[in-house]
Amino acid sequence: MFLNKLKFKHFYTLSFILLLFWNCNPNNEAKNIKQVSNQTELNFRYNQKQKNLVSAHRGGSGIENYPENAIETMQFLYEKGIQIFEIDVAKTKDNQLILMHDNSLQRTSTGRQDVNQVTLAQIKEYFLVDDFKNKTTFKIPTFSEALSWGKDKPIYFMVDIKKDVDYKMLIDEIRSNSMQNQVVLVSYSVGQAKKLNRLAPEMLLSVSMRNDREFEEMMNSGIPTDKMIAFTGTRRSPKSLHDKIHEQNIMVIFGTLGNIDKSAEARGNNIYQELESQGVDIFATDRAIEVYQTINKN
């Protein structure tokens, strides 16, 4: 009887030690974090769509104390469920790629020069400013820093390439960060889309399909449809166009940024649900949180 109690006591002690060791293992801690996340991997094939999505314009805008094209802003939105971030990539004087929408640093940072007139070292001395003119402690991120933040998260970057940026240089940076499967390269013409597809055939493209003519041009471009996401602009398109796009197993991204977002803010968010019913799959918006909270309520 005594021996049985002793064996049980040793077994209990050993089990407790093993359990404690397992919980302290950092690899298991990472697994636990991943398990509690309710965000799923994204798929951009229409016939595999599980939910409608939100793309935060400029990485997130219109949020007090969270400036656009900032890693901290994207982290804030990611924690609230956003999984797609449209970011703007520009080039510095010393040919470094950074996140910045405007030609000038003045609107969104404490800098005053044009982006292409200053080096990365100079840019890193400045701080980002939000849409309400509040100076933050956040720095202007490089493209590589943004890619590194997004790696191993169930997110995608919509990469808007500014005019001075060399396509090959940008694509090489994406590949060096092993982020080919987490980016969508934004194009605005058939010619640009074809060039990007030649340089990066493994990457997704946002292609312009604002009307039937542009739809036919893209269908005849030679670009595989499984590499396309159809941007239908910022003005409403007829449901018939969305239906044609969906028949090709392509998802529709529509820009509510601008007038529609302003109208929704003033009159109510039901406009986003109306757009869902008309076939919009992805909302490109300046009101990422509000749109996310509104869609998929059915």
Order of alpha helices (4+ residues) and beta strands (2+ residues): alpha-alpha-beta-alpha-beta-beta-alpha-alpha-beta-alpha-beta-alpha-beta-alpha-beta-alpha-beta-alpha-alpha-beta-alpha
